[in-house]
């Protein structure tokens, strides 16, 4: 089973005003260093710039009553 990294457990806050780029990248980098896993984003808007994504990770975005995932 792959470890799960909920971004809000690492200080990422869904909002429109404040960029979350550095905080989200830190979660991605930690997941990458551990060999991969699932990074989950609760429902919300995440203001971000460019992010470096890695393989062996699944990005899960919660939206309304459902969710969707991107496997890289």
Backbone atoms as SQL, in Angstrom:
CREATE TABLE atoms (id INTEGER PRIMARY KEY, chain TEXT, resi INTEGER, resn TEXT, atom TEXT, x REAL, y REAL, z REAL);
INSERT INTO atoms VALUES
  (1, 'A', 1, 'UNK', 'N', 0.840, -1.184, 0.000),
  (2, 'A', 1, 'UNK', 'CA', 0.000, 0.000, 0.000),
  (3, 'A', 1, 'UNK', 'C', 0.885, 1.246, 0.000),
  (4, 'A', 2, 'UNK', 'N', 0.537, 2.190, -0.829),
  (5, 'A', 2, 'UNK', 'CA', 1.304, 3.417, -0.936),
  (6, 'A', 2, 'UNK', 'C', 0.931, 4.390, 0.184),
  (7, 'A', 3, 'UNK', 'N', 1.906, 5.128, 0.723),
  (8, 'A', 3, 'UNK', 'CA', 1.577, 6.117, 1.743),
  (9, 'A', 3, 'UNK', 'C', 0.758, 7.257, 1.151),
  (10, 'A', 4, 'UNK', 'N', -0.048, 7.883, 1.992),
  (11, 'A', 4, 'UNK', 'CA', -0.907, 8.991, 1.579),
  (12, 'A', 4, 'UNK', 'C', -0.426, 10.280, 2.235),
  (13, 'A', 5, 'UNK', 'N', -0.414, 11.347, 1.462),
  (14, 'A', 5, 'UNK', 'CA', 0.027, 12.655, 1.915),
  (15, 'A', 5, 'UNK', 'C', -1.087, 13.680, 1.699),
  (16, 'A', 6, 'UNK', 'N', -1.984, 13.880, 2.684),
  (17, 'A', 6, 'UNK', 'CA', -2.991, 14.941, 2.548),
  (18, 'A', 6, 'UNK', 'C', -2.292, 16.302, 2.652),
  (19, 'A', 7, 'UNK', 'N', -2.401, 17.126, 1.647),
  (20, 'A', 7, 'UNK', 'CA', -1.643, 18.375, 1.623),
  (21, 'A', 7, 'UNK', 'C', -1.959, 19.278, 2.814),
  (22, 'A', 8, 'UNK', 'N', -3.191, 19.237, 3.297),
  (23, 'A', 8, 'UNK', 'CA', -3.544, 20.096, 4.430),
  (24, 'A', 8, 'UNK', 'C', -2.860, 19.664, 5.723),
  (25, 'A', 9, 'UNK', 'N', -2.374, 18.439, 5.795),
  (26, 'A', 9, 'UNK', 'CA', -1.598, 17.995, 6.963),
  (27, 'A', 9, 'UNK', 'C', -0.202, 18.614, 6.972),
  (28, 'A', 10, 'UNK', 'N', 0.190, 19.210, 5.859),
  (29, 'A', 10, 'UNK', 'CA', 1.526, 19.786, 5.718),
  (30, 'A', 10, 'UNK', 'C', 1.488, 21.307, 5.571),
  (31, 'A', 11, 'UNK', 'N', 0.399, 21.913, 6.014),
  (32, 'A', 11, 'UNK', 'CA', 0.308, 23.374, 6.025),
  (33, 'A', 11, 'UNK', 'C', -0.263, 24.019, 4.785),
  (34, 'A', 12, 'UNK', 'N', -0.668, 23.239, 3.797),
  (35, 'A', 12, 'UNK', 'CA', -1.267, 23.803, 2.588),
  (36, 'A', 12, 'UNK', 'C', -2.694, 24.218, 2.919),
  (37, 'A', 13, 'UNK', 'N', -3.055, 25.432, 2.484),
  (38, 'A', 13, 'UNK', 'CA', -4.391, 25.957, 2.751),
  (39, 'A', 13, 'UNK', 'C', -5.085, 26.291, 1.430),
  (40, 'A', 14, 'UNK', 'N', -6.298, 25.759, 1.239),
  (41, 'A', 14, 'UNK', 'CA', -7.030, 26.117, 0.021),
  (42, 'A', 14, 'UNK', 'C', -7.591, 27.535, 0.154),
  (43, 'A', 15, 'UNK', 'N', -7.108, 28.441, -0.697),
  (44, 'A', 15, 'UNK', 'CA', -7.658, 29.797, -0.729),
  (45, 'A', 15, 'UNK', 'C', -7.253, 30.465, -2.028),
  (46, 'A', 16, 'UNK', 'N', -7.886, 31.595, -2.327),
  (47, 'A', 16, 'UNK', 'CA', -7.650, 32.306, -3.575),
  (48, 'A', 16, 'UNK', 'C', -6.499, 33.305, -3.488),
  (49, 'A', 17, 'UNK', 'N', -6.227, 33.835, -2.309),
  (50, 'A', 17, 'UNK', 'CA', -5.308, 34.950, -2.189),
  (51, 'A', 17, 'UNK', 'C', -3.838, 34.576, -2.044),
  (52, 'A', 18, 'UNK', 'N', -3.527, 33.516, -1.350),
  (53, 'A', 18, 'UNK', 'CA', -2.148, 33.207, -1.000),
  (54, 'A', 18, 'UNK', 'C', -1.619, 32.036, -1.836),
  (55, 'A', 19, 'UNK', 'N', -0.469, 32.249, -2.451),
  (56, 'A', 19, 'UNK', 'CA', 0.150, 31.184, -3.242),
  (57, 'A', 19, 'UNK', 'C', 0.565, 30.033, -2.334),
  (58, 'A', 20, 'UNK', 'N', 0.245, 28.831, -2.744),
  (59, 'A', 20, 'UNK', 'CA', 0.590, 27.616, -2.005),
  (60, 'A', 20, 'UNK', 'C', 1.671, 26.818, -2.712),
  (61, 'A', 21, 'UNK', 'N', 2.352, 27.438, -3.676),
  (62, 'A', 21, 'UNK', 'CA', 3.336, 26.732, -4.496),
  (63, 'A', 21, 'UNK', 'C', 4.411, 26.056, -3.654),
  (64, 'A', 22, 'UNK', 'N', 5.066, 26.799, -2.787),
  (65, 'A', 22, 'UNK', 'CA', 6.176, 26.239, -1.999),
  (66, 'A', 22, 'UNK', 'C', 5.705, 25.110, -1.090),
  (67, 'A', 23, 'UNK', 'N', 4.554, 25.293, -0.442),
  (68, 'A', 23, 'UNK', 'CA', 4.051, 24.270, 0.476),
  (69, 'A', 23, 'UNK', 'C', 3.655, 22.999, -0.270),
  (70, 'A', 24, 'UNK', 'N', 2.997, 23.141, -1.425),
  (71, 'A', 24, 'UNK', 'CA', 2.616, 21.968, -2.219),
  (72, 'A', 24, 'UNK', 'C', 3.862, 21.268, -2.761),
  (73, 'A', 25, 'UNK', 'N', 4.842, 22.043, -3.229),
  (74, 'A', 25, 'UNK', 'CA', 6.072, 21.439, -3.737),
  (75, 'A', 25, 'UNK', 'C', 6.794, 20.676, -2.639),
  (76, 'A', 26, 'UNK', 'N', 6.763, 21.179, -1.408),
  (77, 'A', 26, 'UNK', 'CA', 7.400, 20.474, -0.289),
  (78, 'A', 26, 'UNK', 'C', 6.748, 19.111, -0.053),
  (79, 'A', 27, 'UNK', 'N', 5.414, 19.035, -0.175),
  (80, 'A', 27, 'UNK', 'CA', 4.718, 17.755, -0.026),
  (81, 'A', 27, 'UNK', 'C', 5.104, 16.812, -1.161),
  (82, 'A', 28, 'UNK', 'N', 5.128, 17.330, -2.388),
  (83, 'A', 28, 'UNK', 'CA', 5.512, 16.515, -3.541),
  (84, 'A', 28, 'UNK', 'C', 6.933, 15.989, -3.370),
  (85, 'A', 29, 'UNK', 'N', 7.847, 16.854, -2.940),
  (86, 'A', 29, 'UNK', 'CA', 9.241, 16.441, -2.761),
  (87, 'A', 29, 'UNK', 'C', 9.384, 15.392, -1.664),
  (88, 'A', 30, 'UNK', 'N', 8.615, 15.534, -0.581),
  (89, 'A', 30, 'UNK', 'CA', 8.667, 14.548, 0.504),
  (90, 'A', 30, 'UNK', 'C', 8.150, 13.197, 0.024),
  (91, 'A', 31, 'UNK', 'N', 7.055, 13.209, -0.729),
  (92, 'A', 31, 'UNK', 'CA', 6.495, 11.976, -1.281),
  (93, 'A', 31, 'UNK', 'C', 7.502, 11.326, -2.232),
  (94, 'A', 32, 'UNK', 'N', 8.142, 12.130, -3.062),
  (95, 'A', 32, 'UNK', 'CA', 9.148, 11.614, -4.001),
  (96, 'A', 32, 'UNK', 'C', 10.325, 10.982, -3.263),
  (97, 'A', 33, 'UNK', 'N', 10.803, 11.645, -2.210),
  (98, 'A', 33, 'UNK', 'CA', 11.931, 11.128, -1.434),
  (99, 'A', 33, 'UNK', 'C', 11.600, 9.799, -0.760),
  (100, 'A', 34, 'UNK', 'N', 10.311, 9.592, -0.452),
  (101, 'A', 34, 'UNK', 'CA', 9.872, 8.347, 0.192),
  (102, 'A', 34, 'UNK', 'C', 9.614, 7.233, -0.825),
  (103, 'A', 35, 'UNK', 'N', 9.761, 7.530, -2.114),
  (104, 'A', 35, 'UNK', 'CA', 9.572, 6.504, -3.136),
  (105, 'A', 35, 'UNK', 'C', 8.222, 6.525, -3.809),
  (106, 'A', 36, 'UNK', 'N', 7.421, 7.540, -3.546),
  (107, 'A', 36, 'UNK', 'CA', 6.111, 7.667, -4.188),
  (108, 'A', 36, 'UNK', 'C', 4.972, 7.535, -3.202),
  (109, 'A', 37, 'UNK', 'N', 3.766, 7.739, -3.691),
  (110, 'A', 37, 'UNK', 'CA', 2.586, 7.655, -2.843),
  (111, 'A', 37, 'UNK', 'C', 1.427, 8.406, -3.454),
  (112, 'A', 38, 'UNK', 'N', 0.440, 8.681, -2.624),
  (113, 'A', 38, 'UNK', 'CA', -0.751, 9.417, -3.039),
  (114, 'A', 38, 'UNK', 'C', -0.760, 10.773, -2.352),
  (115, 'A', 39, 'UNK', 'N', -0.891, 11.830, -3.149),
  (116, 'A', 39, 'UNK', 'CA', -1.013, 13.177, -2.612),
  (117, 'A', 39, 'UNK', 'C', -2.463, 13.583, -2.798),
  (118, 'A', 40, 'UNK', 'N', -3.133, 13.910, -1.687),
  (119, 'A', 40, 'UNK', 'CA', -4.558, 14.223, -1.763),
  (120, 'A', 40, 'UNK', 'C', -4.804, 15.704, -1.490),
  (121, 'A', 41, 'UNK', 'N', -5.727, 16.257, -2.255),
  (122, 'A', 41, 'UNK', 'CA', -6.145, 17.650, -2.127),
  (123, 'A', 41, 'UNK', 'C', -7.625, 17.668, -1.772),
  (124, 'A', 42, 'UNK', 'N', -7.987, 18.114, -0.554),
  (125, 'A', 42, 'UNK', 'CA', -9.405, 18.244, -0.228),
  (126, 'A', 42, 'UNK', 'C', -10.068, 19.276, -1.144),
  (127, 'A', 43, 'UNK', 'N', -11.382, 19.261, -1.167),
  (128, 'A', 43, 'UNK', 'CA', -12.142, 20.207, -1.974),
  (129, 'A', 43, 'UNK', 'C', -11.684, 21.626, -1.668),
  (130, 'A', 44, 'UNK', 'N', -11.480, 22.419, -2.706),
  (131, 'A', 44, 'UNK', 'CA', -11.075, 23.801, -2.531),
  (132, 'A', 44, 'UNK', 'C', -10.267, 24.291, -3.713),
  (133, 'A', 45, 'UNK', 'N', -9.913, 25.564, -3.671),
  (134, 'A', 45, 'UNK', 'CA', -9.104, 26.184, -4.714),
  (135, 'A', 45, 'UNK', 'C', -7.696, 26.354, -4.171),
  (136, 'A', 46, 'UNK', 'N', -6.693, 25.914, -4.909),
  (137, 'A', 46, 'UNK', 'CA', -5.299, 26.006, -4.479),
  (138, 'A', 46, 'UNK', 'C', -4.542, 26.912, -5.445),
  (139, 'A', 47, 'UNK', 'N', -4.212, 28.096, -4.993),
  (140, 'A', 47, 'UNK', 'CA', -3.477, 29.066, -5.795),
  (141, 'A', 47, 'UNK', 'C', -2.025, 28.605, -5.862),
  (142, 'A', 48, 'UNK', 'N', -1.533, 28.324, -7.063),
  (143, 'A', 48, 'UNK', 'CA', -0.168, 27.823, -7.201),
  (144, 'A', 48, 'UNK', 'C', 0.446, 28.252, -8.521),
  (145, 'A', 49, 'UNK', 'N', 1.749, 28.261, -8.537),
  (146, 'A', 49, 'UNK', 'CA', 2.501, 28.478, -9.767),
  (147, 'A', 49, 'UNK', 'C', 2.958, 27.126, -10.289),
  (148, 'A', 50, 'UNK', 'N', 4.079, 27.120, -11.001),
  (149, 'A', 50, 'UNK', 'CA', 4.606, 25.882, -11.571),
  (150, 'A', 50, 'UNK', 'C', 5.078, 24.910, -10.500),
  (151, 'A', 51, 'UNK', 'N', 4.788, 23.649, -10.711),
  (152, 'A', 51, 'UNK', 'CA', 5.187, 22.582, -9.789),
  (153, 'A', 51, 'UNK', 'C', 5.970, 21.526, -10.552),
  (154, 'A', 52, 'UNK', 'N', 6.976, 20.962, -9.908),
  (155, 'A', 52, 'UNK', 'CA', 7.702, 19.836, -10.504),
  (156, 'A', 52, 'UNK', 'C', 7.036, 18.553, -10.032),
  (157, 'A', 53, 'UNK', 'N', 6.493, 17.789, -10.969),
  (158, 'A', 53, 'UNK', 'CA', 5.822, 16.533, -10.653),
  (159, 'A', 53, 'UNK', 'C', 6.748, 15.367, -10.977),
  (160, 'A', 54, 'UNK', 'N', 6.580, 14.282, -10.257),
  (161, 'A', 54, 'UNK', 'CA', 7.422, 13.103, -10.422),
  (162, 'A', 54, 'UNK', 'C', 6.563, 11.883, -10.736),
  (163, 'A', 55, 'UNK', 'N', 7.201, 10.834, -11.240),
  (164, 'A', 55, 'UNK', 'CA', 6.495, 9.579, -11.487),
  (165, 'A', 55, 'UNK', 'C', 6.307, 8.834, -10.166),
  (166, 'A', 56, 'UNK', 'N', 5.542, 7.764, -10.208),
  (167, 'A', 56, 'UNK', 'CA', 5.229, 6.926, -9.045),
  (168, 'A', 56, 'UNK', 'C', 4.420, 7.665, -7.985),
  (169, 'A', 57, 'UNK', 'N', 3.619, 8.614, -8.425),
  (170, 'A', 57, 'UNK', 'CA', 2.740, 9.332, -7.514),
  (171, 'A', 57, 'UNK', 'C', 1.352, 9.424, -8.131),
  (172, 'A', 58, 'UNK', 'N', 0.353, 9.448, -7.272),
  (173, 'A', 58, 'UNK', 'CA', -1.017, 9.678, -7.695),
  (174, 'A', 58, 'UNK', 'C', -1.491, 10.949, -7.020),
  (175, 'A', 59, 'UNK', 'N', -2.058, 11.861, -7.791),
  (176, 'A', 59, 'UNK', 'CA', -2.577, 13.123, -7.274),
  (177, 'A', 59, 'UNK', 'C', -4.096, 13.018, -7.275),
  (178, 'A', 60, 'UNK', 'N', -4.704, 13.114, -6.100),
  (179, 'A', 60, 'UNK', 'CA', -6.143, 12.931, -5.955),
  (180, 'A', 60, 'UNK', 'C', -6.768, 14.253, -5.545),
  (181, 'A', 61, 'UNK', 'N', -7.736, 14.719, -6.329),
  (182, 'A', 61, 'UNK', 'CA', -8.414, 15.983, -6.087),
  (183, 'A', 61, 'UNK', 'C', -9.869, 15.711, -5.733),
  (184, 'A', 62, 'UNK', 'N', -10.282, 16.113, -4.533),
  (185, 'A', 62, 'UNK', 'CA', -11.661, 15.935, -4.085),
  (186, 'A', 62, 'UNK', 'C', -12.483, 17.103, -4.605),
  (187, 'A', 63, 'UNK', 'N', -13.646, 16.822, -5.135),
  (188, 'A', 63, 'UNK', 'CA', -14.499, 17.877, -5.673),
  (189, 'A', 63, 'UNK', 'C', -15.963, 17.522, -5.457),
  (190, 'A', 64, 'UNK', 'N', -16.644, 18.311, -4.673),
  (191, 'A', 64, 'UNK', 'CA', -18.057, 18.064, -4.433),
  (192, 'A', 64, 'UNK', 'C', -18.300, 16.692, -3.871),
  (193, 'A', 65, 'UNK', 'N', -19.160, 15.916, -4.508),
  (194, 'A', 65, 'UNK', 'CA', -19.496, 14.581, -4.032),
  (195, 'A', 65, 'UNK', 'C', -18.560, 13.507, -4.568),
  (196, 'A', 66, 'UNK', 'N', -17.704, 13.877, -5.505),
  (197, 'A', 66, 'UNK', 'CA', -16.809, 12.883, -6.098),
  (198, 'A', 66, 'UNK', 'C', -15.371, 13.320, -6.007),
  (199, 'A', 67, 'UNK', 'N', -14.508, 12.623, -6.700),
  (200, 'A', 67, 'UNK', 'CA', -13.103, 13.004, -6.763),
  (201, 'A', 67, 'UNK', 'C', -12.521, 12.464, -8.060),
  (202, 'A', 68, 'UNK', 'N', -11.353, 12.951, -8.404),
  (203, 'A', 68, 'UNK', 'CA', -10.673, 12.415, -9.576),
  (204, 'A', 68, 'UNK', 'C', -9.188, 12.333, -9.274),
  (205, 'A', 69, 'UNK', 'N', -8.490, 11.499, -9.993),
  (206, 'A', 69, 'UNK', 'CA', -7.079, 11.252, -9.719),
  (207, 'A', 69, 'UNK', 'C', -6.268, 11.325, -11.003),
  (208, 'A', 70, 'UNK', 'N', -5.023, 11.744, -10.846),
  (209, 'A', 70, 'UNK', 'CA', -4.067, 11.765, -11.948),
  (210, 'A', 70, 'UNK', 'C', -2.867, 10.934, -11.498),
  (211, 'A', 71, 'UNK', 'N', -2.539, 9.910, -12.244),
  (212, 'A', 71, 'UNK', 'CA', -1.384, 9.053, -11.922),
  (213, 'A', 71, 'UNK', 'C', -0.234, 9.438, -12.839),
  (214, 'A', 72, 'UNK', 'N', 0.884, 9.809, -12.248),
  (215, 'A', 72, 'UNK', 'CA', 2.053, 10.200, -13.045),
  (216, 'A', 72, 'UNK', 'C', 3.180, 9.245, -12.742);
